[in-house]
Amino acid sequence: MLKRLLIILIIFSMLFALLSGCSGNGRNNSTPDAKNTGDSDSADGNGNEVAVDNTTERIKPDLPDDLNFNGDTFTFLVTGPAYGFGYYETIDIYTEEQNGETLNDAVYIRNRNVEEKLNINIAQYKSDRVSNDVKKTVSAGDNSYDAIFGDMYESSGMAQNKLVMNLKEMPYIDLDKPWWDKNAEQDLSVKNKLYFTVSDISTMAKACTRLLIFNKKLVKDFELGDPYEHVKNNTWTFDVYAKMVKSVYVDVNGNGQYDDEDIYGVIRENHSPYFFSVGFGERLTTNDGNGYPQITYNTDRLYDAINKICDLYFDDSICRGVENMKHTANFTNVYTYARSLFSNDRFLFHLAGPLILEEFRDMESDFGLLPMPKLNESQPRYYHTTDPDSAILSIPITCDPNKTGAALEAMAAESMYTVTPAYNETLLKRKYVRDDESEFILDIVYASRTYDLCRLFGWGGLNFLMDGLTAKKSRNLASEIEKIYNKTQKAIDKTVEAFE
């Protein structure tokens, strides 16, 4: 608490000095011009703090100073509320006005700055099915949409059907700039062509990156020590995680049955083992030196790891599967119900993304965040990945390349200093996260995010093979991979051919 108070006092003094220093410029300091706040101010038009990174000299996009698109509308086609019960709706591309909410106001400031710079008007259309709308407009030669945020599954399909542009050939877009995700460029390219990627324009990739959430009350009640110390000492491994999970079970109602009233080590979902295998550094496919995806989800290391995962996740006495939960009409789906049980101290761990932290804001017990555990201490780094339902950027082939390239480069650059710090520092680290330790965990998680093309393209069913085996409580991964290996390879060849 003392550390946080000191930080707040320092920030306040810096803001006071900044505003005082601007008092002679003829501007109203209590209500700064939103179109300029991205450069110098840290408050929105309502006097609320907006996270703007002014700590270092800005890197500017390489755009001509005289670019002018004559007031044209620049329209994003984005995922609407139909995506994943609204969880995967795009919320950080457009807003009509400031309302005092941190992320909303950062988006507003970013857009006003870009609009002024390029003389455009940013708009969006929220779609129930992005890929269908793209197919219709491209078939009709309609250029209504300038850029797209569809989920990763449909974005890969649009790429294979040649509905979207190769970002590496777009004018003005410089993928070497820090506002573009280099891991995404490396992992999502095929034959050195990139049709969808991640940037600072949207926070969805961060919001959908899987990590572990743990209940601090249960850690204390079961005397499990300090998980953060394991991260700091490079001992946060699957064996340590599994030992903690196995230490927690209480038959709360004493009926001798496993039910929703009991206390368990972890919420079990069919896709959980896959995310742990990613945490071990294992991949479904990996691009070779020529940008050709190779099947790599078939190593002895992986098979040994899967046995460890199955030993834990197939035990109903320590894991409660969502398929066995009995949720009522009060909950949108079984997953929100499961998270309500976590909030009521029924689970030690939950595997999810920051996307759902809002649901824990009123949780009485404290919670913390942890990276996905390493397989063992010799593993050199952590690995994380996003839900493929996350929205990702692509560009329709019907766009005006110059306008789209310039607008996206300007928005990505501006976002790095407005939207990204608003999300990282203010929204996550101050609004949702409850301890200082979780802040450095988030930094670890985001710096180690990876992507896997097979998870998106679904080649031969390899993408969900582990999920299906978990549903059947089967360990026969090697034999199942062998069955679909040729089918998967043919699907990869077909995709690569489409990218030629």
Secondary structure, 3 states (H helix, E strand, C coil): CHHHHHHHHHHHHHHHHHHHHCCCCCCCCCCCCCCCHHHHCCECCCCCECCCCCCCCCCCCCCCCCCCCCCEEEEEEEECCCHHHHCCCCCCCCCCCCCCCHHHHHHHHHHHHHHHHHCEEEEEEEECCHHHHHHHHHHCCCCCCCEEEEEHHHHHHHHHCCCECCHHHCCCCCCCCCCECHHHHHHHCECCECCCECECCCCHHHHCECEEEEEHHHHHHCCCCCHHHHHHCCCCEHHHHHHHHHCCCECCCCCCCCCCCCEEEEEECCCHHHHHHHHCCCCCEEECCCCCEEECCCCHHHHHHHHHHHHHHCCCCCEEEHHHCCCCCCCCCHHHHHHHHHHCCCEEEEEECHHHHHHHCCCCCCEEEECCCECCCCCCCCCEEECCCCEEEECECCCCHHHHHHHHHHHHHHHHHCHHHHHHHHHHHHHHCCCHHHHHHHHHHHHCEECCHHHHHCHHHHHHHHHHHHHHCCCCHHHHHHHHHHHHHHHHHHHHHHCC
